[in-house]
């Protein structure tokens, strides 16, 4: 109820919603296959450079995902965690770190009793911002999809 009031006053609600992607989807073949027919939750987990540790905001977001899954209309949904990163010295390092980040989110959710599908990491593919200093932060993320 509080989040509904937040939206009414013009602020951005923190309530999680699942949305279908708009238009033609792009990305690596594995990503497209993994997320085909799924909806994306309105949360991104972000990480500091070279880190897979969850910060305080991420821990609050974990609880928001737990609360989302606990709602009866979402009980049968399967969570898909997809990690991404910024450009590194090697593509393989970027992929490994993006998967480690997704594993951290999975572990935090598991501790709260929420199971997920196996995680995936796609490295520096599909940046959402330029790989400048500020853009890199946005590219180091874990997305959650539901099916």
DSSP file (Angstrom, degrees, kcal/mol; ACC not computed):
  #  RESIDUE AA STRUCTURE BP1 BP2  ACC     N-H-->O    O-->H-N    N-H-->O    O-->H-N    TCO  KAPPA ALPHA  PHI   PSI    X-CA   Y-CA   Z-CA
    1    1 A X     >        0   0    0      0, 0.0     4,-1.6     0, 0.0     5,-0.1   0.000 360.0 360.0 360.0 -37.2    0.0    0.0    0.0
    2    2 A X  H  >  +     0   0    0      1,-0.2     4,-2.0     2,-0.2     5,-0.1   0.889 360.0  51.9 -64.0 -39.8    2.9    2.4    0.8
    3    3 A X  H  > S+     0   0    0      1,-0.2     4,-2.1     2,-0.2    -1,-0.2   0.838 105.2  56.0 -67.9 -31.6    4.4    1.8   -2.7
    4    4 A X  H  > S+     0   0    0      2,-0.2     4,-2.0     1,-0.2    -1,-0.2   0.902 108.2  48.3 -64.8 -40.0    1.1    2.7   -4.3
    5    5 A X  H  X S+     0   0    0     -4,-1.6     4,-1.7     2,-0.2    -2,-0.2   0.880 107.3  55.9 -66.6 -37.5    1.1    6.0   -2.5
    6    6 A X  H  <>S+     0   0    0     -4,-2.0     5,-1.8     1,-0.2     4,-0.3   0.934 108.9  47.0 -58.5 -46.9    4.7    6.6   -3.6
    7    7 A X  H ><5S+     0   0    0     -4,-2.1     3,-1.7     1,-0.2    -2,-0.2   0.902 107.8  56.5 -62.1 -41.9    3.6    6.2   -7.2
    8    8 A X  H 3<5S+     0   0    0     -4,-2.0    -1,-0.2     1,-0.3    -2,-0.2   0.845 105.0  52.1 -59.5 -34.8    0.6    8.5   -6.7
    9    9 A X  T 3<5S-     0   0    0     -4,-1.7    -1,-0.3    -3,-0.2    -2,-0.2   0.454 123.7-103.1 -85.1   0.9    2.9   11.3   -5.5
   10   10 A X  T < 5S+     0   0    0     -3,-1.7    -3,-0.2     1,-0.3     2,-0.1   0.449  80.6 124.2  96.6   0.3    5.1   11.0   -8.6
   11   11 A X  S   <S-     0   0    0     -5,-1.8     2,-0.5    -6,-0.2    -1,-0.3  -0.440  70.6 -94.1 -86.5 168.4    8.0    9.1   -7.1
   12   12 A X        -     0   0    0     -2,-0.1     2,-0.1    -3,-0.1    -1,-0.1  -0.729  39.2-130.1 -88.1 124.3    9.3    5.8   -8.4
   13   13 A X        -     0   0    0     -2,-0.5   -10,-0.1     1,-0.1    -9,-0.1  -0.402   5.3-150.6 -70.8 145.9    7.9    2.8   -6.7
   14   14 A X        +     0   0    0     -2,-0.1     2,-0.2     2,-0.1    -1,-0.1   0.365  59.5 121.5 -95.1   2.5   10.2    0.1   -5.4
   15   15 A X        -     0   0    0    -12,-0.1     2,-0.3     1,-0.1    -2,-0.1  -0.476  68.1-118.7 -66.7 133.7    7.5   -2.5   -6.0
   16   16 A X        -     0   0    0     -2,-0.2     2,-0.3    48,-0.2    -1,-0.1  -0.545  34.4-179.2 -77.9 136.9    8.7   -5.2   -8.3
   17   17 A X        -     0   0    0     -2,-0.3    25,-1.5    23,-0.1     2,-0.5  -0.969  22.5-133.9-131.4 151.2    6.9   -5.7  -11.6
   18   18 A X  E     -A   41   0A   0     -2,-0.3     2,-0.4    23,-0.2    23,-0.2  -0.915  27.6-175.6-105.7 126.6    7.5   -8.2  -14.4
   19   19 A X  E     -A   40   0A   0     21,-2.4    21,-2.9    -2,-0.5     2,-0.2  -0.942  24.5-123.4-125.8 145.8    7.4   -6.8  -17.9
   20   20 A X        -     0   0    0     -2,-0.4    19,-0.1    19,-0.2     2,-0.0  -0.600  41.8-100.0 -79.5 144.4    7.7   -8.4  -21.3
   21   21 A X        -     0   0    0     17,-0.5     2,-0.3    -2,-0.2    -1,-0.1  -0.368  37.3-124.3 -64.8 143.9   10.5   -7.0  -23.6
   22   22 A X        -     0   0    0      2,-0.1    -1,-0.1    -3,-0.0    -3,-0.0  -0.667  61.2 -22.5 -88.6 143.4    9.3   -4.5  -26.2
   23   23 A X  S    S-     0   0    0     -2,-0.3     2,-0.3     2,-0.1    -2,-0.0  -0.016 111.6  -7.3  63.5-160.1   10.0   -5.0  -29.9
   24   24 A X  S    S-     0   0    0      1,-0.1     2,-0.3     0, 0.0    -2,-0.1  -0.554  71.7-134.9 -76.1 131.1   12.7   -7.1  -31.4
   25   25 A X        -     0   0    0     -2,-0.3     2,-0.3    -4,-0.1    -2,-0.1  -0.615  19.8-166.9 -89.3 145.9   15.2   -8.5  -28.9
   26   26 A X        +     0   0    0     -2,-0.3     2,-0.2     5,-0.0     0, 0.0  -0.887  31.3  86.5-126.7 159.3   18.9   -8.5  -29.4
   27   27 A X  S    S-     0   0    0     -2,-0.3     5,-0.0     4,-0.0    -2,-0.0  -0.796  76.1 -28.7 142.5 178.1   21.8  -10.2  -27.7
   28   28 A X     >  -     0   0    0     -2,-0.2     4,-2.4     1,-0.1     3,-0.4  -0.274  60.8-114.9 -59.8 148.7   23.9  -13.4  -27.7
   29   29 A X  H  > S+     0   0    0      1,-0.2     4,-2.5     2,-0.2     5,-0.2   0.878 115.9  53.0 -54.3 -42.6   22.0  -16.5  -28.9
   30   30 A X  H  > S+     0   0    0      1,-0.2     4,-2.2     2,-0.2    -1,-0.2   0.881 109.2  49.1 -63.2 -38.1   22.2  -18.1  -25.4
   31   31 A X  H  > S+     0   0    0     -3,-0.4     4,-2.1     2,-0.2    -2,-0.2   0.925 111.3  48.9 -66.0 -45.9   20.7  -15.1  -23.8
   32   32 A X  H  X S+     0   0    0     -4,-2.4     4,-0.7     1,-0.2    -2,-0.2   0.908 113.8  46.2 -62.1 -42.5   17.8  -14.9  -26.2
   33   33 A X  H >< S+     0   0    0     -4,-2.5     3,-0.6    -5,-0.2    -1,-0.2   0.909 112.3  51.2 -65.8 -41.5   17.1  -18.6  -25.8
   34   34 A X  H 3< S+     0   0    0     -4,-2.2    -2,-0.2     1,-0.2    -1,-0.2   0.854 118.2  36.2 -64.5 -36.8   17.3  -18.4  -22.0
   35   35 A X  H >< S+     0   0    0     -4,-2.1     3,-2.2    -5,-0.1    -1,-0.2   0.366  82.3 132.0-102.1   3.9   14.9  -15.4  -21.8
   36   36 A X  T << S+     0   0    0     -4,-0.7     3,-0.1    -3,-0.6    -3,-0.0  -0.376  84.9   3.5 -58.9 126.8   12.5  -16.4  -24.6
   37   37 A X  T 3  S+     0   0    0      1,-0.3    -1,-0.3    -2,-0.1     2,-0.2   0.476 108.7 119.1  76.1   2.1    8.9  -16.1  -23.3
   38   38 A X    <   -     0   0    0     -3,-2.2   -17,-0.5   107,-0.0     2,-0.4  -0.528  57.6-133.1 -96.3 165.2   10.1  -14.7  -19.9
   39   39 A X  E     - B   0 146A   0    107,-2.8   107,-3.4    -2,-0.2     2,-0.4  -0.909  19.4-125.5-115.5 146.8    9.4  -11.4  -18.3
   40   40 A X  E     -AB  19 145A   0    -21,-2.9   -21,-2.4    -2,-0.4   105,-0.3  -0.779  18.8-129.9 -96.3 132.4   12.1   -9.2  -16.7
   41   41 A X  E     -A   18   0A   0    103,-3.1     2,-1.7    -2,-0.4   103,-0.4  -0.488  24.9-114.6 -75.3 150.2   11.7   -8.0  -13.1
   42   42 A X  E    S+     0   0A   0    -25,-1.5     2,-0.3    -2,-0.2    -1,-0.1  -0.297  85.2  91.3 -84.3  52.8   12.2   -4.3  -12.5
   43   43 A X  E     -     0   0A   0     -2,-1.7   101,-0.6   101,-0.2     2,-0.4  -0.993  50.2-169.3-146.0 139.9   15.3   -4.8  -10.4
   44   44 A X  E     - B   0 143A   0     -2,-0.3     2,-0.5    99,-0.1    99,-0.2  -0.998  16.8-142.6-126.1 134.0   19.0   -4.8  -11.3
   45   45 A X  E     - B   0 142A   0     97,-2.0    97,-1.5    -2,-0.4     2,-0.3  -0.860  24.0-160.7 -93.0 126.8   21.7   -5.9   -8.9
   46   46 A X  E     - B   0 141A   0     -2,-0.5     9,-0.4    95,-0.2     2,-0.3  -0.753   4.3-159.7-111.6 157.1   24.8   -3.7   -9.4
   47   47 A X        -     0   0    0     93,-1.2    93,-0.2    90,-0.5     3,-0.1  -0.961  20.0-111.7-138.8 150.4   28.4   -4.3   -8.3
   48   48 A X    >   -     0   0    0      5,-0.3     3,-2.1    -2,-0.3     5,-0.1  -0.352  61.2 -69.5 -72.4 160.9   31.6   -2.4   -7.6
   49   49 A X  T 3  S-     0   0    0      1,-0.3    -1,-0.2    -2,-0.1     3,-0.1  -0.275 118.8  -0.9 -56.0 129.9   34.6   -2.9  -10.0
   50   50 A X  T 3  S+     0   0    0      1,-0.2     2,-0.3    -3,-0.1    -1,-0.3   0.569 111.0 115.7  69.1   9.9   36.1   -6.4   -9.7
   51   51 A X    <   -     0   0    0     -3,-2.1    -1,-0.2     1,-0.1    50,-0.1  -0.818  45.2-177.2-116.0 150.2   33.6   -7.3   -7.0
   52   52 A X        +     0   0    0     -2,-0.3     2,-0.2    -3,-0.1    -1,-0.1   0.155  51.9 121.9-120.9  14.2   30.8   -9.9   -6.7
   53   53 A X        -     0   0    0     -5,-0.1     2,-0.4     1,-0.1    -5,-0.3  -0.553  62.5-125.3 -81.0 141.8   29.8   -8.7   -3.2
   54   54 A X        -     0   0    0     -2,-0.2    -7,-0.1    -7,-0.1     2,-0.1  -0.722  24.4-150.6 -85.5 131.0   26.3   -7.6   -2.5
   55   55 A X     >  -     0   0    0     -2,-0.4     4,-2.2    -9,-0.4     5,-0.2  -0.254  37.0 -85.1 -89.4-175.7   26.0   -4.1   -0.9
   56   56 A X  H  > S+     0   0    0      1,-0.2     4,-1.9     2,-0.2     5,-0.2   0.887 129.0  50.1 -60.8 -41.2   23.3   -2.9    1.4
   57   57 A X  H  > S+     0   0    0      1,-0.2     4,-2.4     2,-0.2    -1,-0.2   0.926 110.0  51.2 -63.3 -43.2   21.0   -1.9   -1.5
   58   58 A X  H  > S+     0   0    0      1,-0.2     4,-2.2     2,-0.2    -2,-0.2   0.889 107.6  52.8 -61.4 -38.9   21.4   -5.3   -3.1
   59   59 A X  H  X S+     0   0    0     -4,-2.2     4,-1.6     2,-0.2    -1,-0.2   0.881 109.7  48.2 -65.4 -37.0   20.5   -7.0    0.2
   60   60 A X  H  X S+     0   0    0     -4,-1.9     4,-1.9     2,-0.2    -2,-0.2   0.884 110.1  52.8 -66.9 -37.9   17.3   -4.9    0.4
   61   61 A X  H  X S+     0   0    0     -4,-2.4     4,-2.1     2,-0.2    -2,-0.2   0.855 103.5  57.1 -66.0 -34.1   16.6   -5.9   -3.3
   62   62 A X  H  X S+     0   0    0     -4,-2.2     4,-2.4     1,-0.2    -1,-0.2   0.939 107.4  48.2 -59.1 -46.2   17.1   -9.6   -2.4
   63   63 A X  H  X S+     0   0    0     -4,-1.6     4,-2.6     1,-0.2    -2,-0.2   0.877 108.0  54.6 -63.7 -36.8   14.3   -9.1    0.2
   64   64 A X  H  X S+     0   0    0     -4,-1.9     4,-2.0     2,-0.2    -1,-0.2   0.892 109.3  47.8 -62.9 -38.7   12.1   -7.4   -2.4
   65   65 A X  H  X S+     0   0    0     -4,-2.1     4,-2.6     2,-0.2    -2,-0.2   0.908 110.4  52.0 -67.3 -41.5   12.6  -10.4   -4.7
   66   66 A X  H  X S+     0   0    0     -4,-2.4     4,-1.8     1,-0.2    -2,-0.2   0.928 111.0  47.7 -58.7 -45.6   11.7  -12.8   -1.8
   67   67 A X  H  X S+     0   0    0     -4,-2.6     4,-0.8     2,-0.2    -1,-0.2   0.879 110.4  52.5 -63.8 -38.4    8.6  -10.8   -1.1
   68   68 A X  H >< S+     0   0    0     -4,-2.0     3,-0.9     1,-0.2     6,-0.2   0.935 111.0  46.1 -62.1 -47.3    7.7  -10.9   -4.8
   69   69 A X  H 3< S+     0   0    0     -4,-2.6    -1,-0.2     1,-0.2    -2,-0.2   0.816 105.4  62.3 -66.3 -30.9    8.0  -14.7   -5.0
   70   70 A X  H 3< S+     0   0    0     -4,-1.8    -1,-0.2    -5,-0.2    -2,-0.2   0.708  79.2 101.2 -71.1 -19.7    6.0  -15.0   -1.8
   71   71 A X  S XX S-     0   0    0     -3,-0.9     3,-2.1    -4,-0.8     4,-0.5  -0.469  81.8-125.7 -67.9 137.4    2.9  -13.5   -3.3
   72   72 A X  G >4 S+     0   0    0      1,-0.3     3,-0.9     2,-0.2     4,-0.3   0.820 107.3  57.7 -56.7 -36.4    0.5  -16.2   -4.3
   73   73 A X  G 34 S+     0   0    0      1,-0.2    -1,-0.3     2,-0.1     3,-0.1   0.641 112.6  41.8 -71.1 -11.9    0.2  -15.1   -8.0
   74   74 A X  G X4 S+     0   0    0     -3,-2.1     3,-1.7    -6,-0.2    -1,-0.2   0.385  82.2 103.4-111.1   1.4    4.0  -15.5   -8.4
   75   75 A X  T << S+     0   0    0     -3,-0.9    -2,-0.1    -4,-0.5    -1,-0.1   0.791  82.9  46.4 -59.6 -32.1    4.5  -18.8   -6.5
   76   76 A X  T 3  S+     0   0    0     -4,-0.3    -1,-0.3    -3,-0.1     2,-0.2   0.437  87.2 114.1 -92.0   1.2    4.9  -20.9   -9.6
   77   77 A X    <   -     0   0    0     -3,-1.7     2,-0.5    -8,-0.1    -3,-0.1  -0.471  59.6-138.9 -77.4 144.1    7.3  -18.6  -11.4
   78   78 A X        -     0   0    0     -2,-0.2    69,-1.6    38,-0.0     2,-0.4  -0.874  15.4-135.4-101.4 130.1   10.8  -19.7  -12.0
   79   79 A X  E     -C  146   0A   0     36,-0.5    38,-3.0    -2,-0.5     2,-0.5  -0.718  15.2-165.4 -89.7 133.9   13.6  -17.2  -11.5
   80   80 A X  E     -C  145   0A   0     65,-3.1    65,-2.8    -2,-0.4     2,-0.5  -0.982   6.2-157.1-118.8 121.0   16.4  -16.9  -14.1
   81   81 A X  E     -C  144   0A   0     -2,-0.5    39,-1.6    36,-0.3     2,-0.5  -0.868  10.2-175.7-103.8 127.8   19.5  -14.9  -13.1
   82   82 A X  E     -Cd 143 120A   0     61,-2.4    61,-2.9    -2,-0.5     2,-0.3  -0.975   8.8-155.5-128.4 118.9   21.7  -13.4  -15.8
   83   83 A X  E     +Cd 142 121A   0     37,-3.1    39,-2.8    -2,-0.5     2,-0.3  -0.688  12.6 178.2 -96.9 146.6   24.9  -11.7  -15.0
   84   84 A X  E     -C  141   0A   0     57,-2.9    57,-0.7    -2,-0.3     2,-0.3  -0.916   3.3-174.6-136.6 163.4   26.7   -9.0  -17.1
   85   85 A X        -     0   0    0     38,-3.2     2,-0.2    -2,-0.3    55,-0.1  -0.857  27.4 -93.9-146.0-178.5   29.9   -7.0  -16.7
   86   86 A X        -     0   0    0     -2,-0.3     2,-0.2     1,-0.1    38,-0.1  -0.447  62.1 -68.6 -93.4 175.2   32.0   -4.3  -18.1
   87   87 A X        -     0   0    0     -2,-0.2     2,-0.2    37,-0.1    -1,-0.1  -0.432  56.6-176.7 -68.6 135.2   34.9   -4.8  -20.5
   88   88 A X        -     0   0    0      2,-0.2     3,-0.1    -2,-0.2    -1,-0.0  -0.589  46.3 -87.0-118.4-177.9   37.9   -6.5  -18.9
   89   89 A X  S    S+     0   0    0     -2,-0.2     2,-0.3     1,-0.1     3,-0.1   0.804 115.4  24.1 -63.9 -28.6   41.4   -7.4  -20.2
   90   90 A X  S  > S-     0   0    0      1,-0.1     4,-1.7     0, 0.0    -2,-0.2  -0.988  72.9-130.7-138.0 149.6   39.9  -10.7  -21.5
   91   91 A X  H  > S+     0   0    0     -2,-0.3     4,-2.2     1,-0.2     5,-0.2   0.876 109.2  56.5 -62.9 -37.7   36.5  -11.8  -22.5
   92   92 A X  H  > S+     0   0    0      1,-0.2     4,-2.5     2,-0.2    -1,-0.2   0.884 105.1  51.1 -65.6 -37.6   36.8  -14.9  -20.3
   93   93 A X  H  > S+     0   0    0      1,-0.2     4,-2.5     2,-0.2     5,-0.2   0.914 110.1  50.1 -64.1 -41.7   37.5  -12.8  -17.2
   94   94 A X  H  X S+     0   0    0     -4,-1.7     4,-2.1     1,-0.2    29,-0.4   0.900 111.9  47.7 -63.3 -40.9   34.4  -10.7  -17.9
   95   95 A X  H  X S+     0   0    0     -4,-2.2     4,-1.9     2,-0.2    28,-0.4   0.915 111.9  49.4 -66.7 -43.0   32.3  -13.8  -18.3
   96   96 A X  H  X S+     0   0    0     -4,-2.5     4,-2.4     1,-0.2    -2,-0.2   0.934 112.7  46.8 -62.5 -46.4   33.6  -15.5  -15.1
   97   97 A X  H  X S+     0   0    0     -4,-2.5     4,-2.1     1,-0.2    -1,-0.2   0.886 110.4  52.6 -65.6 -38.2   33.0  -12.4  -13.0
   98   98 A X  H  X S+     0   0    0     -4,-2.1     4,-1.7    -5,-0.2    -1,-0.2   0.875 111.5  46.8 -65.6 -35.0   29.5  -11.9  -14.5
   99   99 A X  H  X S+     0   0    0     -4,-1.9     4,-2.4     2,-0.2    -2,-0.2   0.884 109.0  54.3 -72.5 -38.3   28.6  -15.5  -13.5
  100  100 A X  H  X S+     0   0    0     -4,-2.4     4,-1.9     2,-0.2    -2,-0.2   0.889 107.4  51.7 -60.6 -38.4   30.1  -15.1  -10.0
  101  101 A X  H  X S+     0   0    0     -4,-2.1     4,-1.9     2,-0.2    -1,-0.2   0.925 109.5  48.3 -64.2 -44.2   27.9  -12.0   -9.5
  102  102 A X  H  X S+     0   0    0     -4,-1.7     4,-2.5     1,-0.2    -2,-0.2   0.883 109.7  53.8 -63.3 -37.2   24.8  -14.0  -10.5
  103  103 A X  H  X S+     0   0    0     -4,-2.4     4,-2.7     2,-0.2    -1,-0.2   0.865 105.4  54.0 -64.5 -36.0   25.9  -16.8   -8.2
  104  104 A X  H  X S+     0   0    0     -4,-1.9     4,-2.3     2,-0.2    -2,-0.2   0.921 110.3  46.0 -63.9 -43.5   26.1  -14.3   -5.3
  105  105 A X  H  X S+     0   0    0     -4,-1.9     4,-2.4     2,-0.2    -2,-0.2   0.926 113.0  50.7 -64.1 -43.3   22.6  -13.2   -5.9
  106  106 A X  H  X S+     0   0    0     -4,-2.5     4,-2.8     1,-0.2    -2,-0.2   0.919 110.0  49.9 -59.6 -44.1   21.5  -16.8   -6.2
  107  107 A X  H  X S+     0   0    0     -4,-2.7     4,-2.1     2,-0.2    -1,-0.2   0.908 110.6  49.3 -62.2 -43.4   23.2  -17.6   -2.9
  108  108 A X  H  X S+     0   0    0     -4,-2.3     4,-0.7     2,-0.2    -1,-0.2   0.897 113.7  46.2 -64.4 -39.8   21.5  -14.7   -1.1
  109  109 A X  H ><>S+     0   0    0     -4,-2.4     5,-2.5     1,-0.2     3,-0.9   0.909 110.0  53.9 -67.2 -41.7   18.1  -15.7   -2.5
  110  110 A X  H ><5S+     0   0    0     -4,-2.8     3,-2.0     1,-0.3    -2,-0.2   0.885 102.4  57.7 -60.2 -39.5   18.7  -19.4   -1.5
  111  111 A X  H 3<5S+     0   0    0     -4,-2.1    -1,-0.3     1,-0.3    -2,-0.2   0.760 106.9  50.0 -62.1 -23.7   19.5  -18.3    2.1
  112  112 A X  T <<5S-     0   0    0     -3,-0.9    -1,-0.3    -4,-0.7    -2,-0.2   0.297 127.8 -99.9 -97.1   7.6   16.0  -16.8    2.1
  113  113 A X  T < 5S+     0   0    0     -3,-2.0     2,-0.6     1,-0.2    -3,-0.2   0.631  81.2 130.0  88.0  14.6   14.4  -20.0    0.8
  114  114 A X      < -     0   0    0     -5,-2.5     2,-0.3    -8,-0.1    -1,-0.2  -0.906  41.8-155.6-107.4 122.9   14.1  -18.9   -2.8
  115  115 A X        -     0   0    0     -2,-0.6   -36,-0.5    -3,-0.1     2,-0.3  -0.669  11.2-170.2 -94.3 151.5   15.3  -21.3   -5.5
  116  116 A X        -     0   0    0     -2,-0.3   -36,-0.2   -38,-0.1     3,-0.1  -0.847  29.4 -95.7-131.2 167.8   16.4  -20.2   -9.0
  117  117 A X        -     0   0    0    -38,-3.0   -36,-0.3    -2,-0.3    -1,-0.0  -0.358  67.8 -69.4 -70.3 164.5   17.3  -21.8  -12.3
  118  118 A X        -     0   0    0      1,-0.1   -37,-0.2   -38,-0.1    -1,-0.2  -0.284  63.4-112.1 -54.3 145.7   21.1  -22.3  -12.9
  119  119 A X        -     0   0    0    -39,-0.1     2,-0.3    -3,-0.1   -37,-0.2  -0.378  27.3-156.6 -84.5 160.7   22.8  -19.0  -13.4
  120  120 A X  E     -d   82   0A   0    -39,-1.6   -37,-3.1   -22,-0.1     2,-0.4  -0.979   4.0-158.6-135.0 148.1   24.4  -17.6  -16.5
  121  121 A X  E     +d   83   0A   0     -2,-0.3   -37,-0.2   -39,-0.2   -22,-0.2  -0.996  10.5 179.0-129.4 130.2   27.0  -15.0  -17.2
  122  122 A X    >   -     0   0    0    -39,-2.8     3,-1.7    -2,-0.4   -27,-0.2   0.203  28.2-149.9-115.6  13.8   27.4  -13.2  -20.5
  123  123 A X  T 3   -     0   0    0    -29,-0.4   -38,-3.2   -28,-0.4    -1,-0.3  -0.229  67.7 -11.4  59.9-136.0   30.3  -10.9  -19.6
  124  124 A X  T 3  S+     0   0    0    -40,-0.2     3,-0.4   -33,-0.2    -1,-0.2   0.349 100.3 121.1 -86.1   6.1   30.5   -7.6  -21.4
  125  125 A X  S <  S+     0   0    0     -3,-1.7   -40,-0.2     1,-0.2    -3,-0.1  -0.369  71.6  18.3 -65.6 150.9   27.8   -8.4  -24.0
  126  126 A X  S    S-     0   0    0      1,-0.1    -1,-0.2   -42,-0.1     2,-0.1   0.906  77.6-163.9  58.7  53.4   24.8   -6.2  -24.0
  127  127 A X        -     0   0    0     -3,-0.4    -1,-0.1     1,-0.1     3,-0.1  -0.401  13.1-158.0 -63.3 144.1   26.0   -3.1  -22.3
  128  128 A X  S    S+     0   0    0      7,-0.2     2,-0.3     1,-0.1    -1,-0.1   0.475  77.3  22.0 -99.0  -6.0   23.2   -0.8  -21.1
  129  129 A X  S    S-     0   0    0      6,-0.2    -1,-0.1     3,-0.0    10,-0.0  -0.956  98.4 -77.4-150.7 165.0   25.5    2.3  -21.0
  130  130 A X        -     0   0    0     -2,-0.3     2,-0.5     1,-0.1     8,-0.2  -0.296  47.2-112.5 -62.1 152.3   28.9    3.4  -22.5
  131  131 A X  S    S+     0   0    0      4,-0.2    -1,-0.1     5,-0.1     2,-0.1  -0.051  76.9 124.3 -84.2  37.0   31.9    1.8  -20.9
  132  132 A X  S  > S-     0   0    0     -2,-0.5     4,-2.5     1,-0.0     5,-0.2  -0.222  85.9 -82.2 -76.7-178.5   33.0    5.2  -19.4
  133  133 A X  H  > S+     0   0    0      1,-0.2     4,-0.8     2,-0.2    -1,-0.0   0.935 132.2  36.4 -54.8 -51.9   33.5    5.4  -15.6
  134  134 A X  H  > S+     0   0    0      1,-0.2     4,-1.0     2,-0.2     3,-0.4   0.878 115.6  54.7 -71.2 -37.6   29.8    5.9  -14.8
  135  135 A X  H  > S+     0   0    0      1,-0.2     4,-1.7     2,-0.2     3,-0.3   0.853  98.5  62.6 -64.9 -35.2   28.6    3.6  -17.6
  136  136 A X  H  X S+     0   0    0     -4,-2.5     4,-1.4     1,-0.2    -1,-0.2   0.873  98.3  56.9 -58.5 -37.1   30.7    0.7  -16.3
  137  137 A X  H  < S+     0   0    0     -4,-0.8   -90,-0.5    -3,-0.4     3,-0.3   0.909 107.6  47.2 -61.5 -41.9   28.7    0.7  -13.1
  138  138 A X  H  < S+     0   0    0     -4,-1.0    -1,-0.2    -3,-0.3    -2,-0.2   0.820 109.3  54.5 -69.0 -30.6   25.4    0.2  -15.0
  139  139 A X  H  < S+     0   0    0     -4,-1.7     2,-1.4    -9,-0.2    -1,-0.2   0.738  89.7  79.3 -77.3 -22.6   26.9   -2.6  -17.1
  140  140 A X  S  < S+     0   0    0     -4,-1.4   -93,-1.2    -3,-0.3     2,-0.3  -0.693  77.1 125.1 -85.1  90.9   28.0   -4.6  -14.0
  141  141 A X  E     -BC  46  84A   0     -2,-1.4   -57,-2.9   -57,-0.7     2,-0.4  -0.941  57.2-138.1-147.7 161.1   24.6   -6.0  -13.2
  142  142 A X  E     -BC  45  83A   0    -97,-1.5   -97,-2.0    -2,-0.3     2,-0.3  -0.997  24.3-157.0-122.5 124.6   22.5   -9.1  -12.6
  143  143 A X  E     -BC  44  82A   0    -61,-2.9   -61,-2.4    -2,-0.4     2,-0.5  -0.702   5.0-145.2 -95.4 151.3   19.1   -9.2  -14.2
  144  144 A X  E     - C   0  81A   0   -101,-0.6  -103,-3.1  -103,-0.4     2,-0.3  -0.981  16.3-175.6-119.9 125.2   16.2  -11.4  -13.0
  145  145 A X  E     -BC  40  80A   0    -65,-2.8   -65,-3.1    -2,-0.5     2,-0.4  -0.864   9.2-152.6-113.2 149.8   13.8  -12.9  -15.4
  146  146 A X  E      BC  39  79A   0   -107,-3.4  -107,-2.8    -2,-0.3   -67,-0.2  -0.960 360.0 360.0-126.0 144.6   10.7  -14.9  -14.5
  147  147 A X              0   0    0    -69,-1.6   -68,-0.1    -2,-0.4    -1,-0.1   0.264 360.0 360.0-140.8 360.0    8.9  -17.6  -16.4
